[in-house]
């Protein structure tokens, strides 16, 4: 306890290790059971749902060729990785109070969590930009957003996220620099945490700006369809699809802001002031909202995307037909044998 008080007073880390027990804020068994239950529930559903989304996209030759669904698959992959790395490391640290053997291993896990969550936000930004181009410049969309450009954008996205998240492991941490440490994350330099918060806020602001333009264009398309409803045709169908996808992504953004706002507010507060133990416990519980966001995203896609729903129905129909084919195969084999004997 004295070490923790000293750590709170100095907020520094001049050695190669620091008292990680000071960051284990869950003090009662009820708190640990609650966190473990939330993590296991959200994490399990998140893994299953995002794995299903990835399967539906890449098992369909038509869907996986579309750049829009490449961005959605990147989002699903980021949420899948985030759930696996976050749940395993978070429960191990806060519930079972187990520490890693070295500072580098802890920062490696933290970098994995930061990479996946940052990639999730960045994938949402790419998806928002894709929707904006699709609505604002529909005639040039196929020439502007190609599969090759989509893969290049995803490569830059993941490369940037990995690089930014690896900076503490590469030396930008309070132990190496002998600087002020964060109150929320062991070994993390306060300046790095501030920079990461600014990056996340810029991503969120860019997403909001892109969606604002998407909604404006969607309203214009709705008004246009009302005036030219008699024309119908492919253009009207294309507009309906764009409006539906725009509404879907706005739902995703709403869930994103609701889940990430408490965590970001507490992070910002920790940079400029001291967090009390109750607030640090609140932060631990609010962190599970990030898992909730990753869990809700696939549900929104499944409910709003007709192509994914159709792919899911086809997959279920194949699964249902498979046992029947297996049952009928012995009969077919005996029939084949009897016909061969008769011949």
N, C-alpha and C positions, 0 to 999 in steps of 0.2 A: 504494500500500500504506500509506503514511503517513496518507493521508486516511482510509482504512478504520480504522486503529488509533485515530486521533483520534475518529472517529465512534463506535467501540465504547466509548471512554473517556467521552465526553460523553453519548452517546445523545440528542443534541438536534439540532434543525433550526431554525436561526434565519433562514435565507435562504429564497428562493423555490424553490430546488432543493437536492438533496442527492446525494451520490455513490451512484447506483444500482448501480454496479459492486460495491459492498460486499455487495449482496444476491444477486449471482449466484454461488451457492455451488458449482455443479458445476464442478470443476476439470479433470477428465480427459475425453477423448473418449468413453471407454467409458461413463461416467456419463451423458453427454448422449445417446448413442445409446440407452441403456436407458430413460431418461425419455421420449425421443421415441417409442420403440417402444410403451411402455405407454400413453402418451397417445393415440397414433394408433389403437392397437388398441381400447382401451376407449372412446375417443371415437367412433370410427366405428360400433362395435356399439351404443353408447348412442343415437346419433342415429337409426340405422335401426330399432332396437327401439321406442324411444319414439314415433317417427313412425308406426310400424305400429300401436301401441296407440291413438294419437289417431285414426288413420284408421278402425280397427275400431269405435271408440266412436261417432264422429260420422257414419259411413256407415250405421249401423243406427238407424232411427227409434225402435225399442223401447229400445235400450240408452242412447242419449243422453238420453232423457227421465228416467232414474232418477238421483236426486241422488247415490247412491253412486258412480256412474260419472262424474259431474261432478267429484267430488273426486279420483277416480283420474286423470281427464284433466288436472286441475290439477297433479297430481304428475308426470305424464308430460311436460307442457309445461315445468315447472320443470327437470326432469332434462335435457330436450332443450336448453333454453337454457343450462343450466350446462355441458353438454358442449361446446357450440359456443364460448361465451365463454371458458371455462376453458382448453380445449386451445389455442385460438389465442393467447391472451395468455400462458399459461404456457410453451408451447414457444418462442414468439417471444422471451420474456425470458430464460429459463434455458438454452435450447439455442443460439439464434442470437445471444444477448446484445445484442438490440436494445432501445433505450429509446424511450419516447414523447417527443414534442416538448415536452410541458408536464406540469406536475404535475396539472393539471385532467384531462387526457386519461387519465393513469394512474389517478387516483381514479375516473374514470367507468367504466373497465373493471373495476376492483376492486369498485365498487358493483354492476355487473352480475353479477359472480360471487357476491357476498354476497346479492344479491336472489334469484337463482335457487336457491341452496342453502338459504337461509332459507325461501323459499316451498316448497321440497321438504319440509322438516321440518314446516312449518305445515300443508301438505296432508295429511301423514301423521297429524297430530293431528286434523284435521277428519274424516279417514276413520275414525280410531279412535273418535271421539265418535259418528260415524254408526253404526258397528257396535254401540257400547254402547247407544244408544237403540233400535236395531233388536232387540236381544236382550232388554233389560230391560223395554221397553214396546212389544211388537210390535203390540198392538191400536191404539195411538195413533201409531204410526210415521209413517203417511202424512199424518196431520194435523200432526204436529210438524215433520217434515223434508219440506218442499215444494221444488219447483224454484225458486220465487222466493226462499225463504230460503237455499237453497244458493247461488244466484248472488250474493245480498247478502253471504253469508259469504265467498265467494271474492273479491268486490270489496274487502271490508275487509282480507282476508288480503294480497292483492297490494299494496294501497295502503299498508298498514303496513310490509310488507317493503321496498318502494321507498323509503319515507320514512326508515326506520332505516338502510338501506344508503347513502343519499345524504348522510347527516350529515357524513362526512369531506369530501365535495365541497362542501358548503354552508358549511364553516368549521371543523368539529370535526376538525382535523388538527394535527399537531405543528409544522408550518411556520407556520400562521396564529397558533396559540396560543403558539409558542415554548416548547413543553413537551417532555416525554420522549417519544421515538419508540420504536415497536416494533422489536424485533430481527428480526422475521420479515417485516414488510410495510413498504415505504417510505411515508413521509408519514403513517402511521397513528399516532394518539395512543394511548399505553398505556392511558389511562382508557377510551377508546372501545373498544379491543380487549377490555378487561375487561368492559365492559357488554355487548358482543356475545356473549362467552362465557357470561355469566350468562343472557342471553336464550336461547341455544341449550340450555343445561343445563335451564332451566325448561321448554322445549318437550319435551326428552327425558323429563324427569320426568313431565310431564303425559301424554305418550304411554304411558309405562310404567304409570302409574296407571290410565289408561283401559283398557289391555289387561289389566291384572290383574282388573278388574271384568268384562271381556268373557270372559276364561277361566273365571272363577268361574261366570258365568251359563251358559257353554257346557257346563261339567261338569254343572250342574243339568239342562240340557236333555238331555244324553246319558243321565243317570239317569232322567229322565222318559220318554224314548223307550223305554228298556229295560223300564219297567213297563207302558207303554201302547202297546207295539208293535203289538198287534192292532188298535188303532183306526185307525192310518194316517191317510190323508186329507191335506188341504192343510196343516194345522197341523204334522203330522210332517214333511212335505216342506219347509216353511218353516224348521223347526228344523234340519233337516239342512243347508240352505243357509247358515244363520247360523253353525253350527258350522264348516262348511268355510271360510267367509270369515274367521272368527275365527282359524283355524289359519293361513290364508294371510297375514293381517296380522301374526301373531306371527312368521312366517318373515321377513317384511319388516323387522320391528323387530329381529330377531336380526342380520340382515345389516347393518342400519343401525348398530347399536351396535358391531359388529366393525369396520366401516369407519371410523367417526368417532371412536372412542375414542383411537387413537394421535394423531390430529391435535389433538384437544381437550386431551389430556394435555400435549403439547408446548407448546401455546398457553398453558395455565395455568402451566407451568414457566417460560416466557419472561417472564410478567408478574412473577413473584416472584424470578427469578434470571437469571443470565447463561447463554446458550446457547453451547456451543462450536461450532466449525465442523463437526465430525462430526455433531452433533445437528441442526444446520441442514440438512445434507444428508439426514439421516434424515427430517426434516420435509418436504423436497421430494419424496421418494419416497412418504411416507405420504399426501401430498396426492392422489396418483393413486388411492388407495383410495376417495376420494369419488366418482371416476368409476366405479369398480367397483361401488359401491352403486347408482348411477344406471343402470348396465348390467344389474344383476341384477334390479331391481324388475320390469321388463316380463316377464322370463322367468318369474318367480313368478306373475304374473297370467295369462300364457298357459298355464301348466301347471295352475293351480288354478281358474281361472274357466271354467266350462262355457259361459257366454254368449259370452265373447270367443273361445273355441275354436270355437264354432258359427259366429260371425261370420267368423272366419278361414277356416273350411272353405267357407262360402258365397262368400267373396271369391275363394278359389282355384278353386272350381268355375266361377265366372263368367269368370275369367281363362282357364281351360282351354277353355271353350266358345267363347270369342271367336274363336280362330283357325279352329275348325271352321266357325263361321258365315261367316267371311270366305271360306273355301275353297268353301263350298256356294253362296255368293251368285251367282257367275257361272253355275252350273248352273241355279239357280232363275231367273236372269234370262233364260237361253236358253229354258228351258221356258215361261216367261211369253210370250216373243216368238213361239215356235212356236204356242202355243195361240191367240195373237192373230191370227196369219196364217191358221190353220185356220178361225177364226171369220169 
